[in-house]
Amino acid sequence: MEQMAFMQAQQNQILQNQHEMQGYYHRWESSEEHRQQQLDNVIQELGGLRLQFNNFQNYQQPPS
């Protein structure tokens, strides 16, 4: 009987740990999605700045 209680306690602990790990994973996953979105935004912004710089170089040449 005592062994059954011990096994039940172990099983409860395993389920609790599993639930906790799922929580950590979901938080990591959402922070990773956020990081990727920030990276995409930076890349898009850099692309826009490069276009502006190229336009500036092409059209702001001093008269020769």
N, C-alpha and C positions, 0 to 999 in steps of 0.2 A: 504493500500500500504506500509506504514511504517513497519507494522508487517511482511509483506512478506520479506522485505529487512533484518529485524532483524533475521527472521528464516533462510534466506539464509546465512547470516553471521555466525550464529551458526552452520549450517550444514558444511560450509567451515572450521570452526575451528575444528569441530569434525573430519573431514576427514584429516586435517593437523595433529592433535594429533595422529590419528590412524596410519598415515604414519610414524610419528616420533617414536611411540612405536614399530612398526614393525622393524624399523632400529635398535633400542636398542636391541630388541629380537634377531635379526640376529647376531649382534655383540656379544651378550652374548652367543648365541648358538655356534658360531665359536670359541670363547675363551674357552668354555666348552669342545669342541672337542679337542682343542689344549692341555688343561689341562689333559684330559683323555689319550691322546697320550703320554704326558710326563710321566704320572704315569705308563703306560704300559712299557715304555722304562726303567724306574727305576726298576720296578719289574723284567723285563727280565735281566737287568744288575746284580741285586742282585742274581738272580738264577745262573747266570754264575759265580759270585764270590763264591757262596756257593759250586758249583761243584769244582772249583779250590782249595778251602780250604779243602774240603773232600779228594781230590786227594793228596794234600800236606800231610794231616794227615795220609793217608793210606800208602803212599810210602816213606815218609821221616822219618820213625822210626829209631832210632839209633840201631845199632846191639846189641843184648843182649848176 
